[in-house]
Amino acid sequence: MRLPRVNELFEDRNLATFMLVFMSVQFIFIEGMTISIPKVAFMAIMPVVFLVKFPYPTKALLYGFAYLLVTMMMCEINGSISRYSTFIYTALFLFTFTVYYNLVWIKECFTLRYFLNLVKWVILGYTICLVLQQGCILVGIRNFPLINLVGGSYYAFNHLNTLAIEPSHAARIMTVFFYAFLKCTEYANGQPMSIKELYQEYKWVIISFIYFMIFIGSGTAMVGLAVISLYFVKRKYAFFILLAGFLFYIMSPYIDYEPYNRAVATLNAAMTGDTEEVIKADHSASSRVNIIIDTFTKTDLADSQTWIGHGMDAERDSSINMAIYDYGMISYLTKIAFFITCCFTSVFSLETLMFVLLFGMNIGNVAYGWAALMAFTTLKYFRRISE
């Protein structure tokens, strides 16, 4: 088999494919658990790629860097920028996203069928990795770097990281990619496919997704399943879906499945509005749930500091969204305008709901979050051309 030449790797479709997949996974034995040097090196060449392929401003560039400049201005108003490295890192993500956006929207590098197959193989890849890791755990192997198994202390048959840093990251990216899969089948068929039709045509994708979300061992996966289930809600089925949800809820004390139990406990605690109770219910989930609670209950729109921010790395006594607390509502609204314009198909969409429930109303300098934005903007593109 002939290996691709370097210049072939930078052909439009190959580059966009590599970007989406590379940002969606993290091979810990190569990239580490925090900032990935290989990803930083790759993103560092994106400004050059942008200038070569798109030597003119585009929508993603204008909106993205408008957000970045406004955020930097808010920091200066509050004193000064204490860490320019943070904004340089953000700029790299913005350039990377912009190149991907332009490849999809301007170069039209993806066909619907190709992108459908791409997301399908990412879903299958995550699940195959999970199964291989589970096999290793069963025979007592806890360190096998080639399948991203690196001796984590939390490893168990139903609690593994697969192709991500940790189970919750994997659950988020899997939810996004399965949603992308569903929307692609919808656009390809001109209307949403029923569960029966999906199973008949894409049996292994459906089985892989459900198996993955059950056995990844993350409460975030339960939230992801709930969001995905909303895709299938139709008016004539609404009563039965609500009834099923209610029955699952009241039967939760009798269901012995830890991720589900943690998700229900977190929901019960969240409904009280007490962030300490949420922490007791699920310490991991509380880092996202409490952001939502505190942002909606403790953000004072009458306070000028809310609009301009409190400054970079400001001390806080609550879990208000960092993008709002540090950099201000003006910066945050500019960021949301960027996401709505370039990524989300509409304000009231499942993409927005995932942004709130799965990503805590913010996409920071994390690769899998930007991979989700890449998937969303591709769906937005296919929705436009299918109308």
ROLO-533015 format. One record per atom (N, C-alpha, C): residue in three letters; x, y, z. Coordinates in pm, whole numbers, plus 50000, padded with zeros to 5 digits. Layout:
// residues N
ALAXYZ...
//
This chain:
// residues 387
MET500844988050000MET500005000050000MET500885012550000ARG500565021949912ARG501375034149903ARG500995043850014LEU502005048750085LEU501775058750190LEU501525072350126PRO500615080350182PRO500345093550124PRO501545102750138ARG501755110950038ARG502815120850045ARG502385132450135VAL503365140250180VAL503065151450271VAL502085161050209ASN502275164350079ASN501375173950015ASN499955168450003GLU499805155049996GLU498485149149990GLU497755150550122LEU498515150350231LEU497895152050363LEU497255165750378PHE497745175450303PHE497225189050312PHE496195191950203GLU495785181750129GLU494665183450038GLU493415185950122ASP492485193350068ASP491375198750147ASP490635188250229ARG490155177650165ARG489375167750239ARG490225160150339ASN491445156550300ASN492315149250393ASN492655157750515LEU492915170550492LEU493265179350603LEU492075181050698ALA490895183550644ALA489705185350727ALA489395172650806THR489555161050742THR489325148250810THR490295146650926PHE491565149050900PHE492585147651004PHE492315157251119MET491945169651087MET491705179551191MET490575175051284LEU489465170551226LEU488315166751307LEU488635154751395VAL489265144551338VAL489575132551415VAL490655135351520PHE491685142551482PHE492795145551573PHE492325153551694MET491405162851673MET490905170751785MET489895162951870SER489395151751817SER488375143851886SER488945133151976VAL490235130351965VAL490845119652044VAL492085125052115GLN492525117752216GLN493785121052281GLN494495108152320PHE495605105452251PHE496405093752283PHE497345097452398ILE496985093052516ILE497645097652639ILE499125094352640PHE499505082652590PHE500915078752597PHE501795087452507ILE501185094652413ILE501925103952327ILE501675118452367GLU500415121652397GLU500005135552418GLU499935139752564GLY499935130052656GLY499825133552797GLY498385135952839MET498215140052965MET496885141753024MET496405156153022THR497275165552991THR496865179552996THR497015185752857ILE497895195552845ILE498095201952714ILE498875192452624SER498335190052506SER498965180952411SER499975188452325ILE501245185052340ILE502285191452258ILE502085188652109PRO501755176152069PRO501485173851927PRO500355182451872LYS499295184451951LYS498195192951904LYS498635207551896VAL499405212051993VAL499895225851988VAL500775227851865ALA501655218151837ALA502525219051720ALA501715219451591PHE500685210951586PHE499825210751467PHE499075223951451MET498505228851560MET497745241451552MET498645253251520ALA499925252351559ALA500865263351535ALA501115265751386ILE500895255451303ILE501095257451158ILE499805261851090MET498705262351162MET497425266151101MET497405280551049PRO498035290251117PRO498075303751057PRO498725303850919VAL499765295650902VAL500435294850772VAL499505288250669VAL498845277350711VAL497895270550622VAL496775280050583PHE496305287950679PHE495245297650651PHE495685307750545LEU496885313250563LEU497365323250469LEU497575317550329VAL497975304950321VAL498195298650191VAL496875295350122LYS495925289950198LYS494675285450138LYS493595296150133PHE493595305250230PHE492535315250238PHE493135328950271PRO493805335250178PRO494445348250207PRO493465359850209TYR492345357950280TYR491325368250291TYR490475365250414PRO489865375450473PRO489055373150594PRO487765365850561THR487365356850648THR486115349550634THR485295351150761LYS484045346350757LYS483135348250870LYS483705342751000ALA484245330550996ALA484775324451118ALA485935332651173LEU486795337451086LEU487935345551130LEU487455358451195LEU486515365451131LEU486045378351182LEU485325376851316TYR484415367351325TYR483665365551450TYR484555359851560GLY485415350351525GLY486285344251624GLY487255354151685PHE487905361851601PHE488905371151653PHE488285383851709ALA487045386751670ALA486315397551738ALA486095393751884TYR485705381251906TYR485555376352044TYR486875377152120LEU487955372852057LEU489255372852124LEU489695386952160LEU489535396352068LEU489955410252093LEU489105416752202VAL487795414152200VAL486915419652304VAL487325414152441THR487625401352447THR488035395152574THR489335401452625MET490275403552537MET491535409852577MET491305424252623MET490385431252558MET490055444952600MET489465445152740MET488585435552770MET487975434752903MET489055432453009CYS490055424252975CYS491155421753069CYS491945434553095GLU492195442052991GLU492945454553006GLU492155464653090ILE490855465053072ILE490025473953151ILE490125470553299ASN490265457553328ASN490365452953467ASN491785453053522GLY492705459053453GLY494075459953504GLY495065456453396SER495225443653371SER496165439353267SER495975424553239ILE496595419853131ILE496575405653098ILE497745399053169SER497445390053262SER498515383753342SER499195372353269ARG498475366153174ARG499055354853101ARG498695355952953TYR499635361052875TYR499395361852731TYR499355347952668SER499965338052733SER499985324452679SER498565318952661THR497645322752751THR496265318052741THR495625322852613PHE495855335552580PHE495235341252459PHE495935336352332ILE497215333752341ILE497925327852226ILE497365313852199TYR497145306452306TYR496585292952294TYR495175293552233THR494365303052280THR493025304952224THR493105308552076ALA494045317152040ALA494215321051900ALA494545309051812LEU495325299651865LEU495645287551788LEU494395279251762PHE493545278051864PHE492285270751845PHE491415278051742LEU491385291251749LEU490565299051656LEU491065297451512PHE492385297951492PHE492925295951358PHE492615281851306THR492745271951395THR492465258151356THR491005256551317PHE490105262051399PHE488685261451367PHE488395268751237THR489005280351219THR488755288351099THR489175280950972VAL490345274350977VAL490775266550862VAL489775255450833TYR489335248450937TYR488345237750918TYR487045243450862TYR486575254250921TYR485335260750875TYR485435264350727ASN486545270150689ASN486705274450549ASN486795262450454LEU487425251750500LEU487495239750416LEU486105234150391VAL485255234550493VAL483905229250481VAL482995238750404TRP483015251450441TRP482055261050387TRP482485267150254ILE483765269650237ILE484235276350115ILE484745266150013LYS485595257050058LYS486125246949965LYS485155235349944GLU484135234250030GLU483125223650019GLU483795209950006CYS484705207250100CYS485545195250091CYS484815182350126PHE483685183250200PHE482965171250240PHE481675169650160THR481395157450118THR480055154150074THR479315148750196LEU477995148750190LEU477205143950303LEU477525129350332ARG477625121250228ARG477905107050247ARG479275104850311TYR480265112650268TYR481615111150325TYR481605114850473PHE480965125950508PHE480955130150648PHE480175120250733LEU479085114750680LEU478325104650752LEU479215092650784ASN479985088050686ASN480885076750710ASN481985080350809LEU482445092750804LEU483495097250895LEU483025096651040VAL481865102451070VAL481375102351208VAL481025088051250LYS480555080051155LYS480235066051186LYS481495058751233TRP482615060951165TRP483845053951202TRP484455059251331VAL484225071851362VAL484675076851492VAL483905070051604ILE482585068651586ILE481755061651685ILE482215047251702LEU482415040351591LEU482875026451597LEU484275025551659GLY485145035051625GLY486505035051679GLY486525036551829TYR485715045751882TYR485625047452027TYR485145034652095THR484135028152034THR483565016152095THR484525004352086ILE485195002751973ILE486174991851959ILE487284993552063CYS487745005852082CYS488785008352183CYS488275004652321LEU487015008152350LEU486435004752481LEU486414989652501VAL485974982352400VAL485894967652411VAL487284961652433LEU488274966752361LEU489654961752379LEU490164964752519GLN489874976552570GLN490284980052706GLN489584971152808GLN488294968452785GLN487564959652877GLN488164945552878GLY488564940852760GLY489204927752753GLY490484927252834CYS491264937952826CYS492504938752905CYS492214938853054ILE491214946353096ILE490864947053238ILE490444933253289LEU489694925953207LEU489214912753249LEU490354902953274VAL491444904353197VAL492574895053215VAL493674901053303GLY493384912653365GLY494314918453461GLY495354927853403ILE495194931953276ILE496144941453216ILE495594955653234ARG496354964053304ARG495914977853329ARG496794988153259ASN497784983253189ASN498674992553118ASN498984986852979PHE498364992752879PHE498554988552740PHE498425001252656PRO499495009252648PRO499435022552584PRO498895022652442LEU499075011952367LEU498635011852227LEU497125013152213ILE496375009752318ILE494925011652315ILE494505022152419ASN495415031052451ASN495155042352541ASN494875038052685LEU495345026352722LEU495205021352859LEU496525024152930VAL496515033453027VAL497775037953085VAL497805036653237GLY497115026453289GLY497215023753432GLY496475033153522GLY495345038653477GLY494565047753560GLY494045041153686SER494085048353797SER493665042553925SER492175039553928TYR491375046453846TYR489925044653848TYR489465033553754TYR490375027453680TYR489985017653579TYR489135006453637ALA488045003553567ALA487194992053596ALA486524988153466PHE485934976253462PHE485314971453340PHE484314981553284ASN483584988253373ASN482574997853329ASN482965012253362HIS484265014853358HIS484715028553384HIS486105030453322LEU486115034153192LEU487365035153117LEU487375047753032ASN488555051652987ASN488695064352915ASN488595063152763THR488745051252709THR488775048552564THR489765057952494LEU489285065552394LEU490185073952316LEU490265088352368ALA489805090452490ALA489835103752551ALA490695103452677ILE490745114852744ILE491515115652868ILE490785108552981GLU489455110252985GLU488655104453092GLU487275101053039PRO486495092853113PRO485185088453064PRO484225099753029SER484175110353109SER483225121253081SER483545128252949HIS484845129852918HIS485215135852790HIS484735127052675ALA484955113852691ALA484535104552587ALA483015104852568ALA482275105852678ALA480815106052669ALA480335118452594ARG480985129752617ARG480575142052548ARG480805140952398ILE482015136952359ILE482335136552216ILE481495125952147MET481205114852216MET480365104352157MET478935109452136THR478415116952231THR477075122752216THR477015131952095VAL478015140452081VAL478045149951970VAL478125142551836PHE478985132651828PHE479165125551701PHE477945116951667PHE477285111251767PHE476085103551735PHE474965112951690TYR474885124551751TYR473905134451705TYR474215138651561ALA475495140551530ALA475885143751393ALA475485132451298PHE475675120151343PHE475265108551263PHE473765108951235LEU472965111551336LEU471515112051320LEU471095123151223LYS471685134751237LYS471335146051149LYS471765143151005CYS472905136550986CYS473345133250850CYS472385123450784THR471905113450860THR470935104250803THR469635111550770GLU469285121250851GLU468085129250826GLU468225137250697TYR469355143950680TYR469565152050560TYR469655143150435ALA470255131450450ALA470405122350336ALA469065116750290ASN468135114950385ASN466835109150352ASN465725119450335GLY466045131850363GLY465035142350347GLY464095143550465GLN464205134750562GLN463395135150683GLN464025126050788PRO463705128050916PRO464295119551020PRO463905104950999MET464855096051020MET464585081651011MET464055076751145SER463185066951141SER462675061151265SER463765052551329ILE463565049051454ILE464515040451524ILE464635027051452LYS463495021851406LYS463505009151334LYS464315010151206GLU464115020851130GLU464845022751004GLU466335024451030LEU466685032051133LEU468095033851166LEU468745020651202TYR468035012651282TYR468604999851323TYR468784990451205GLN467834990451114GLN467914981650999GLN469084985350908GLU469364998350892GLU470405002650800GLU471765004550867TYR471755008350996TYR473025011451065TYR473075003951198LYS472834991051194LYS472714983051317LYS473924984351406TRP475134982951352TRP476324982851435TRP476644996551493VAL476265007151424VAL476465020551480VAL475555022551601ILE474295018351588ILE473335019651699ILE473785011251818ILE474134998651792ILE474574989751901ILE475834995351967SER476765000151886SER478025005451939SER477775017352031PHE476915026451987PHE476645038452066PHE475995034852200ILE474965026652196ILE474255023052319ILE475185015452414TYR475925005952360TYR476874998352443TYR477885007752507PHE478425016852427PHE479435026152476PHE478875034752590MET477695040552570MET477145049852668MET476775042752799ILE476425030052790ILE476095022452911ILE477355018352987PHE478375013952913PHE479555008152979PHE480725017852995ILE480595030252952ILE481685039752972ILE481755043753120GLY480645042153191GLY480665044353335GLY480725058853376SER480005067353303SER480015081653334SER478595086853345GLY478345094953450GLY477055101353462GLY476775110653346THR477845116353289THR477695125053172THR477085117453055ALA477395104453044ALA476815096252937ALA475305095152953MET474825094553079MET473385093953102MET472705106853055VAL473375118053080VAL472855130853032VAL472855131052880GLY473945126052821GLY474035125452676GLY472925116952615LEU472635105452676LEU471535096952628LEU470195104152637ALA470005111752745ALA468755119152761ALA468605129652651VAL469705136552621VAL469665146752515VAL469385140252380ILE470085129352350ILE469875122452222ILE468435117452210SER467855112852320SER466475107752315SER465505118552269LEU465835131252297LEU464955142252257LEU464875143352105TYR465895138552035TYR465865138951889TYR464685130951834PHE464315120451905PHE463255111451857PHE461865115451907VAL461805126251985VAL460515130352040VAL459635136151928LYS458495130151910LYS457475135451819LYS456205137551899ARG455375146451852ARG454205150151930ARG453375137851969LYS453195128551876LYS452345116951906LYS452995107352006TYR454345108452022TYR455035099952118TYR455355107052249ALA455075119952257ALA455505128052371ALA454995122352504PHE453695118452508PHE453125113452632PHE453845100852679PHE454105091552586PHE454755078952622PHE456205081052666ILE456885090652602ILE458275093452640ILE458325099752779LEU457405109052804LEU457345115252936LEU456995104953042LEU456075095953009LEU455675085553103LEU456845076253133ALA457585072353028ALA458745063653046ALA459795070453133GLY460025083353107GLY460995090853186GLY460575091653332PHE459295093953355PHE458785094753492PHE458925081353563LEU458615070353492LEU458725057053552LEU460175053753587PHE461095057153495PHE462515054853523PHE462945062753647TYR462415074853658TYR462795083353771TYR462305077653904ILE461035073653911ILE460505068754038ILE461045054754072MET461525047553970MET462095034253995MET463595034754023SER464165046754022SER465615047954039SER466155041354166PRO465395041354279PRO465945034654399PRO466145019654381TYR465465014054281TYR465534999554260TYR466464995654144ILE467065005654080ILE467965003153966ILE469405003654017ASP470074992454011ASP471444991654062ASP472434993753947TYR472565006253905TYR473515009653798TYR474135023053836GLU475395022953875GLU476025034453938GLU475925047353857PRO476295047453727PRO476195060053651PRO474785065853652TYR473775057053636TYR472385061653639TYR472025066953777ASN472415059853880ASN472115064254017ASN472755077754047ARG474025079554000ARG474695092354021ARG473985103553946ALA473525100653825ALA472835110853746ALA471535115053813VAL470785105253866VAL469525108453934VAL469795116254063ALA470805111854139ALA471155118954262ALA471565133454233THR472315135254124THR472735148754085THR471535157154045LEU470585151053971LEU469375158153931LEU468575162454054ASN468395153254149ASN467655156554272ASN468325167954347ALA469655167454357ALA470385177954429ALA470305191154354ALA470385190554221ALA470335202754140ALA468995209854155MET467915202054170MET466585208054183MET466425215654313THR467265212754413THR467225220254538THR467945233654525GLY468815234754423GLY469585247054406GLY470755248154502ASP471015237754580ASP472095237754679ASP473335231354617THR474345239354588THR475545234254522THR476325224454608GLU476225225954741GLU476915216554829GLU476295202654818GLU474975202054803GLU474305189254787GLU474685182754654VAL474875190954552VAL475295185554422VAL476685179354433ILE477575185954506ILE478935180754526ILE478885167254598LYS478005166254700LYS477865153654773LYS477315142554683ALA476405146254593ALA475785136254506ALA476775130754404ASP477555139554341ASP478525135254240ASP479555146354225HIS480715144154284HIS481735154554285HIS482185158154144SER482285148154058SER482715150753921SER481685158953845ALA480415154853852ALA479355161853780ALA479135175853836SER479415177753964SER479155190654027SER479955201953961SER481115198653906SER481935208953843SER481225215153724ARG480285207853663ARG479525213153549ARG478145217953592VAL477495210153678VAL476135213753721VAL476145226653802ASN477105228153893ASN477135240053977ASN477435252653897ILE478155251153786ILE478375262653697ILE477055267853645ILE476175258753604ILE474865262653551ILE474025269153661ILE473985262653779ILE473185267953890ILE473665281753931ASP474965283053958ASP475485295954006ASP475405306853900THR475605303153774THR475535313253668THR474145319253658PHE473115310853671PHE471745315753659PHE471225322253787THR471785318553902THR471245323654028THR472095334754090LYS473365335554054LYS474245345254121LYS474835355854028THR474455355553901THR474935365953810THR474065378253824ASP474655389153866ASP473925401653890ASP474095410853769LEU473055411453686LEU473135419553564LEU473135434553593ALA472795438353716ALA472825452553752ALA474205457153795ASP475125447753812ASP476495450753853ASP477365452853730SER478055464153723SER478905467153607SER480005456853590GLN480485451153703GLN481545441053695GLN481075428653620THR479775425953626THR479245414453552THR479475416353403TRP479395428553355TRP479495431253212TRP480945432353164ILE481815437553249ILE483215438953205ILE484135428353266GLY483595420653361GLY484385410053423GLY485145414753545HIS485695405053619HIS486445407953741HIS487955407053719GLY488355403153598GLY489775402053571GLY490225387653559MET491335385853491MET491865372453467MET492265365653599ASP491805353253618ASP492105345553739ASP491615352353866ALA490485359353856ALA489945366453972ALA489505356454079GLU489665360254205GLU489195351854314GLU487675351654314ARG487105340254350ARG485645338954346ARG485155330554462ASP483895332354496ASP483295324354603ASP482105316454550SER482035315054417SER480965307254356SER481495300654229SER480635293154163SER481035285954041SER480485292453915ILE480265305553921ILE479775312553802ILE480725309853685ASN480125307753568ASN480895305053446ASN482115314153436MET483295308153427MET484535315953425MET484565325853310ALA484015322153196ALA484005331153080ALA483225343853109ILE482235342953199ILE481465354853237ILE482125361953354TYR482495354453457TYR483025360553579TYR484355367653553ASP485265361053482ASP486585366953460ASP486575377653352TYR485915374453238TYR486025383053120TYR484785391453092GLY483695388853163GLY482525397353153GLY481475392653053MET480255397453074MET479135393652990MET479295398852847ILE479935410252829ILE480145415652693ILE480995405752613SER482075401052673SER482935391252607SER482165378352580TYR481375373852680TYR480665361252667TYR479625361952555LEU478905373052545LEU477895374452440LEU478535374752302THR479755380552294THR480485380352167THR480855366052130LYS481235358352230LYS481565344152207LYS480335336352162ILE479195338852228ILE477965331952190ILE477555335852048ALA477735348452012ALA477425352851875ALA478275345151774PHE479525342951809PHE480435335051724PHE479915320851707PHE479515314551818PHE479025300751813PHE477725299651733ILE476795308851758ILE475505308351690ILE475665310851540THR476515320351505THR476715323851365THR477435312851288CYS478425306751348CYS479285297351275CYS479045282651307CYS478355279651418CYS478295265551462CYS476885260151478PHE476055266451558PHE474755260751592PHE473765262951478THR472925252851451THR471935254151344THR470855264251381SER470595265851510SER469665276151557SER469885278051706VAL469315288851758VAL469465291551901VAL468775280551981PHE467575276651938PHE466825266252007PHE467045253051932SER468095246351970SER468475233851904SER469115224552006LEU469285211951967LEU469955202552055LEU471435205952070GLU472015212751969GLU473405217351984GLU473525226852103THR472565236152113THR472575245652224THR472385238552356LEU471485228752359LEU471235221252482LEU472485213552524MET473185207552429MET474445200752460MET475475210552513PHE475525222352452PHE476455232752496PHE476215236252642VAL474955236752682VAL474615240352820VAL474835228552916LEU474255216952884LEU474245205752978LEU475545197752979LEU476185196152863LEU477385187852857LEU478665195852871PHE478655208352821PHE479885216252821PHE479855227852920GLY478815228453004GLY478765238753107GLY478715252853054MET478095254752937MET477885267952875MET479175274752834ASN480205266852807ASN481465273052766ASN482345262752695ILE483045267252593ILE484075259152528ILE485395266252552GLY486205260852638GLY487485267152669GLY488585262052577ASN489795262252625ASN490935257752544ASN491125242652560VAL490105235252519VAL490175220552522VAL489845215352383ALA490645205952336ALA490535201452196ALA489195194952166TYR488705186252255TYR487465179152223TYR486275188752215GLY486335199852289GLY485285209952280GLY485265216552143TRP486445219352090TRP486525225251956TRP486185215051849ALA486445202351876ALA486015191751783ALA484495191651774ALA483825193751888ALA482365194451888ALA481885206151803LEU482545217651815LEU482185229151733LEU482395226251585MET483455218951552MET483715215151413MET482585206251360ALA482145196751442ALA481045188051401ALA479765196251382PHE479505205451474PHE478305213751464PHE478315222551339THR479455228651308THR479485237551192THR479315229551062THR479785217051062THR479575208550944THR478095205450927LEU477405202751036LEU475965200451029LEU475235212850981LYS475675224351027LYS475065236950984LYS475225238750833TYR476385234950783TYR476645235850639TYR475715226550562PHE475575214050606PHE474725204650534PHE473245208250546ARG472875214350655ARG471475218950667ARG471215229850564ARG472185238850547ARG471995249750450ARG471825244550309ILE472675235250268ILE472615230550129ILE471465220550107SER470875215550217SER469765206150200SER468425213250196GLU468405226250228GLU467135233750232GLU466675237250090
//
